Amino acid sequence: MKVGGESKQLAVRVEESFLAAIDQKRIELSKGMGSIPSRSDIVRIALEQFLQMSGKGN
């Protein structure tokens, strides 16, 4: 995953059930990626998709 420009850090607190869902998605995506993505990768992908989707039609 490319992160353009200077990266900034964002701290997010989540419940255990949310972490479990992120970890499940990590395993799911690892089959197509060849390695297990980090939790940060999953959150980054989810935010990118959400922000792209929410920008359409708003």
Secondary structure as UniProt FT lines:
FT   HELIX           16..33
FT   HELIX           39..55
FT   TURN            56..57
//
